Amino acid sequence: MQFEQSNLFKAVQTQGIFSDSKQFADAIPKISWQQACALYDQESPQDLAAFVARHFEFAPQPELAALNATSVKDYISQLWLRLERAPQTGNASSLLDLPASYTVPGGRFNEIYYWDSYFTALGLLDAGHTEQVSNMLDNFVSLIARIGHVPNGNRSYYTSRSQPPVTALMVSLLWQTHHQDQAWLSKVTDALQKEHAFWMADSEKLNDELTESRRVVRMPCGGVMNRFWDDSAEPRPESYKEDIEAASMLEPEHRGVFYRNIRAACESGWDFSSRWLDDPAQLCSINTVQRIPVDLNALLQQLEWQLSECYAALGDSQQSAHYLNLVQQRKRLIQAYLWDKEQGWFMDYHIALQTRSQVMSLAGVVPMFLSLASQHQAEAMVQRLEQDFLRAGGLVTTLTDTAQQWDSPNGWAPLQWFAVKGMLNYGYCKLATSVARRWLVMLERDFEQRGCLLEKYNVVEPGVRAGGGEYTVQQGFGWTNGVTSRLYQLSEEQKPHRIASLVY
């Protein structure tokens, strides 16, 4: 029996023993989950909190302890070791074993998170921790070999979904120093191929009658694009109480669909955003699986391109040509379905309505980040960025102001990097540097007040603590540290040719 299906787990979560449901999902049993669950069923304890305290403990969070840091740069430098976790085997908790050390985001996120890891790696490389980045990639390779994909995080309850695929970007970070190593090249190529197969599973089943299956969707032209999905349609263990309460507003027959859409939004990393809501004011209107996301498809194009490069380096011209052909096919589909000429922006596509979404978000800059946009498109997008997205503290996530954390007024480090690097790709160094400097000034002023870095910021009113979402804003914070480190590097590079040399 999975622990999250046990009477003990459901009782702790529904009774709200912990203010954050994720805390008990990550608890470490002093005996074993099976034994603890059996004891609970036998004893039916009246004092549930005392029972939990007797039989469970919780992992330390060293990154939350005070640091004697005098600046943002000093804080980031000191925090890297505190965010590092040793490899473990035979975990009694929900943690999945990993063969190498890894870096966590921080706070409630005391495990790896898939797409976070790429942005964290930028800062680790800047700090000279190349071996740790290599370890993180090795962990991805191990997870893909065992599970078929990189889960949302290395928790057993995350294995039914992934996150935006960034293993190819991790490979690109290490390519220059590693690609001549044939063993390394074979290892990562096999992992990338398996990850691609995971996202494209069931594509051969699609036809005029069956146009959607899991993560693949047959478009009106016959081409195949991808969406976010989750193989489970149950409440999330890490947000069990929240999901049960939200679903109670729906008819019983609609609750499974709601759970799957909530989970699919978690696979997107944007949990939650008006991108996924049919009614921006109502979380219960979430309809993630009916969107073709621009960021996902752009990243899958990058995965296909990296596979072509890998096979070429291995001397397999046939496979290299195959994946290069997939790159060209996906480029055409992205241009046909996701570019909105009137808006001057790449938008998500609503499958059922067969029209582009009306929600403008920074996901639209990922094609620029990956050099998929034309120069003319980039020009239109840069105008949009400056006129509509640029705020005092950087770039706002969407132009929609809601109670969700991946909307206005919040800004997130990974999206700043996608946009800044995207602008640099097309020669818009002045605006890229302006965005970077606004972000850094905001962080430095906020750091003076709080003495730490956070996972997200209010970029509309810097200094006002960011809100929205299911939990309080977390400190640490892996991807904020990584991107901020890279943006410091950019701001210190005054020569255009040196700024443009910043790599993925």
Residue pairs with C-beta under 8 A, 6 or more apart in sequence:
1 34
1 37
2 156
3 9
3 33
3 34
3 37
3 94
4 25
4 157
4 237
4 240
6 33
6 37
6 40
7 37
7 40
7 41
8 36
8 37
8 40
8 41
9 24
9 25
9 37
9 237
9 240
10 240
11 40
11 48
12 18
12 24
12 48
12 52
13 21
13 24
13 237
13 240
13 241
14 240
14 241
14 244
15 48
16 241
17 24
17 48
17 49
17 52
18 24
20 108
20 471
21 237
21 238
21 239
21 240
21 241
21 242
22 108
22 238
22 239
22 471
23 58
23 108
24 52
24 56
25 94
25 155
25 157
25 237
25 238
25 240
26 58
26 59
26 93
26 94
26 95
26 110
26 111
26 155
26 238
27 52
27 56
27 57
27 58
27 93
28 56
28 57
28 58
28 59
28 92
28 93
29 35
29 36
29 55
29 56
29 92
29 93
30 54
30 55
30 56
30 57
31 39
31 55
32 92
33 92
36 55
36 56
39 55
40 51
43 51
45 51
59 93
59 110
61 106
61 107
61 110
62 82
63 79
63 82
63 83
63 104
63 106
63 107
63 475
63 476
64 106
64 107
64 475
65 82
66 451
67 75
67 78
67 79
67 451
67 452
68 78
69 75
69 78
69 451
71 444
71 447
72 440
72 443
72 444
72 447
72 453
72 484
73 485
73 488
75 447
75 451
75 452
75 453
76 123
76 127
76 453
76 481
76 484
76 485
77 127
79 106
79 453
79 476
79 481
80 103
80 123
80 124
80 127
80 129
80 132
80 481
83 103
83 104
83 105
83 106
83 120
83 476
83 478
83 481
84 101
84 102
84 103
84 132
85 101
85 102
85 103
85 104
85 110
85 111
86 101
87 97
87 98
87 99
87 100
87 101
87 102
88 95
88 97
88 98
89 97
90 97
91 97
94 155
94 156
94 157
94 237
95 111
95 154
95 155
95 156
96 143
96 151
96 154
96 155
96 156
96 159
98 112
98 139
98 142
98 143
98 154
99 138
99 139
99 142
100 135
100 136
100 138
100 139
100 142
101 132
101 135
102 112
102 117
102 135
102 136
102 139
102 154
103 112
103 117
103 120
103 124
103 132
103 136
103 478
104 110
104 111
104 112
104 113
104 476
104 478
105 113
105 116
105 120
105 455
105 474
105 476
105 477
105 478
105 479
106 455
106 474
106 475
106 476
106 477
106 478
107 455
107 474
107 475
107 476
107 477
108 471
108 474
109 116
109 153
109 474
109 476
109 478
111 153
111 154
111 155
112 136
112 139
112 153
112 154
113 152
113 153
113 163
113 478
114 140
114 150
114 151
114 152
114 153
114 162
114 163
114 164
114 165
114 166
115 163
115 164
115 166
115 269
115 414
116 414
116 478
116 479
117 136
117 140
117 166
117 170
117 478
118 166
118 169
118 170
118 173
119 413
119 414
119 417
119 478
119 479
119 482
119 483
120 136
120 478
120 479
120 481
120 482
121 133
121 136
121 170
121 173
121 482
122 173
122 417
122 482
122 483
122 485
122 486
123 481
123 482
123 483
123 484
123 485
123 486
124 130
124 132
124 133
124 482
125 133
125 173
126 485
126 486
126 489
127 485
130 174
130 177
133 170
133 173
133 174
134 174
134 178
136 170
137 167
137 170
137 171
137 174
137 188
139 154
140 150
140 167
140 170
140 191
141 167
141 187
141 188
141 191
143 149
143 150
143 151
143 154
144 150
144 167
144 191
144 194
144 195
144 198
145 190
145 191
145 194
147 159
148 194
148 197
148 198
149 162
149 194
149 195
149 198
149 199
150 162
150 163
150 165
150 167
150 195
151 158
151 159
151 161
151 162
152 158
152 161
152 162
152 163
152 266
152 267
155 238
157 236
157 237
157 238
160 230
160 231
160 232
160 263
161 228
161 229
161 230
161 231
161 232
161 263
161 264
161 266
161 267
162 198
162 199
162 267
163 267
163 268
163 269
164 268
164 269
164 295
164 296
164 299
165 195
165 199
165 296
165 299
165 300
165 303
166 299
167 188
167 191
167 192
167 195
167 303
168 192
168 299
168 302
168 303
168 305
168 306
168 307
169 299
169 302
169 504
171 188
171 192
171 306
171 310
172 306
172 503
172 504
173 503
173 504
175 309
178 184
178 185
179 185
179 313
182 314
185 310
185 313
185 314
186 314
188 310
189 307
189 310
189 311
189 314
192 303
192 306
192 307
192 310
193 307
195 303
196 300
196 303
196 304
196 307
198 215
199 215
199 216
199 226
199 300
199 303
200 215
200 216
200 224
200 226
201 214
201 215
201 216
202 213
202 214
202 215
202 216
203 213
203 216
203 224
205 213
206 212
206 213
206 216
206 217
206 218
206 224
207 218
210 218
211 217
211 218
212 218
212 227
212 289
212 351
214 229
214 231
215 226
215 227
215 228
215 229
216 224
216 225
216 226
216 227
217 224
217 225
217 226
217 227
217 292
217 351
218 224
219 225
219 292
219 333
219 337
220 354
221 333
221 336
223 329
223 332
223 333
223 336
224 333
225 292
225 297
225 330
225 333
225 337
225 349
226 292
226 293
226 296
226 297
226 300
227 264
227 288
227 289
227 290
227 291
227 292
227 293
227 296
227 351
228 264
228 265
228 267
228 268
228 288
228 289
228 291
228 293
228 296
229 260
229 264
229 267
229 289
230 260
230 263
230 264
230 266
230 267
232 259
232 260
232 263
233 256
233 257
233 259
233 260
233 263
234 256
234 259
235 243
235 244
235 247
235 259
236 243
236 259
236 262
236 263
236 266
239 262
239 470
242 470
243 259
243 262
246 258
246 262
246 283
246 284
247 255
247 258
247 259
247 284
249 284
250 258
250 284
258 284
258 286
260 289
261 276
261 286
261 287
261 288
261 289
262 271
262 272
262 286
262 288
264 276
264 288
264 289
265 271
265 272
265 273
265 276
265 286
265 288
268 275
268 276
268 288
268 293
268 295
268 296
270 276
270 363
270 406
271 405
271 406
271 469
271 470
272 283
272 286
272 404
272 405
272 406
272 469
273 359
273 361
273 397
273 398
273 402
273 404
273 405
273 406
273 407
274 280
274 359
274 361
274 398
274 400
274 402
274 404
274 407
275 291
275 293
275 348
275 357
275 359
275 361
275 363
275 398
275 406
276 286
276 287
276 288
276 291
277 283
277 285
277 286
277 287
277 402
277 404
278 285
278 286
278 287
279 285
280 359
280 400
280 402
280 407
281 402
281 403
283 404
290 350
290 351
290 352
291 348
291 349
291 350
291 351
291 357
292 337
292 338
292 348
292 349
292 350
292 351
293 348
293 363
294 334
294 338
294 346
294 347
294 348
294 363
294 364
294 366
294 367
295 363
295 366
297 330
297 333
297 334
297 338
298 334
298 346
298 366
298 367
298 369
298 370
298 372
299 366
299 370
300 330
301 327
301 330
301 331
301 334
301 370
301 372
302 370
304 323
304 324
304 326
304 327
304 330
305 323
305 324
305 327
307 319
307 323
308 320
308 321
308 322
308 323
308 324
308 327
309 320
311 317
311 319
311 320
311 323
312 320
331 372
334 346
334 367
334 372
337 349
337 356
338 346
338 347
338 348
338 349
338 356
338 367
339 346
339 347
339 377
340 346
340 347
340 356
343 360
343 384
344 377
344 380
344 381
344 383
344 384
345 360
345 364
345 380
345 381
345 384
346 363
346 364
346 365
346 366
346 367
346 373
346 377
346 381
347 356
347 357
347 358
347 359
347 360
347 364
348 356
348 357
348 359
348 361
348 363
349 355
349 356
349 357
350 356
350 357
359 398
359 399
359 400
360 384
360 388
360 398
360 399
360 400
361 397
361 398
361 399
362 389
362 395
362 396
362 397
362 398
362 415
362 418
362 419
363 415
364 381
365 381
365 385
365 415
365 418
365 419
365 422
366 418
366 422
367 373
367 377
367 422
368 378
368 381
368 418
368 419
368 422
368 423
368 425
368 426
369 417
369 418
369 419
369 421
369 422
369 425
371 425
373 381
373 422
373 426
375 426
378 422
378 423
378 425
378 426
378 428
379 426
381 422
382 423
382 426
382 428
382 431
385 395
385 419
385 423
385 431
385 435
386 431
388 399
389 395
389 396
389 399
389 419
390 431
390 434
390 435
390 438
391 409
391 411
391 438
391 459
391 460
392 438
392 442
392 459
392 460
392 461
392 462
393 411
393 438
393 439
393 441
393 442
393 457
393 458
393 459
393 460
393 462
394 411
394 416
394 435
394 438
394 439
394 442
394 457
394 459
395 411
395 415
395 416
395 419
395 435
395 459
396 408
396 409
396 410
396 411
396 459
396 460
397 406
397 407
397 408
397 410
397 411
397 412
397 415
398 406
398 407
398 408
399 408
400 407
400 408
401 407
401 408
401 409
402 408
402 468
403 468
404 468
404 469
405 456
405 466
405 467
405 468
405 469
406 412
406 468
406 469
407 468
408 460
409 458
409 459
409 460
409 461
409 466
410 456
410 457
410 458
410 459
410 466
410 467
410 468
411 439
411 456
411 457
411 458
411 459
412 455
412 456
412 457
412 479
413 439
413 479
413 480
413 482
413 483
413 484
414 479
414 483
416 435
416 436
416 439
416 483
416 487
417 483
417 486
417 487
419 432
419 435
420 432
420 435
420 436
420 487
420 490
421 432
421 502
421 504
423 429
423 431
423 432
423 435
424 432
424 490
424 499
424 500
424 502
425 500
427 500
429 496
429 499
429 500
432 490
432 499
433 490
433 491
433 499
436 487
436 490
436 491
437 491
438 459
439 459
439 484
439 487
440 484
440 487
440 488
440 491
442 457
442 459
442 462
443 453
443 457
443 480
443 484
445 462
445 463
446 454
446 457
446 462
446 463
447 453
449 463
450 475
452 475
452 476
453 475
453 476
453 477
453 480
453 481
453 484
454 466
454 473
454 474
454 475
454 476
454 477
454 480
455 473
455 474
455 475
455 476
455 477
455 479
455 480
456 466
456 473
457 466
458 464
458 465
458 466
458 467
465 473
466 473
467 473
486 502
489 502
490 499
490 502
493 499
493 502
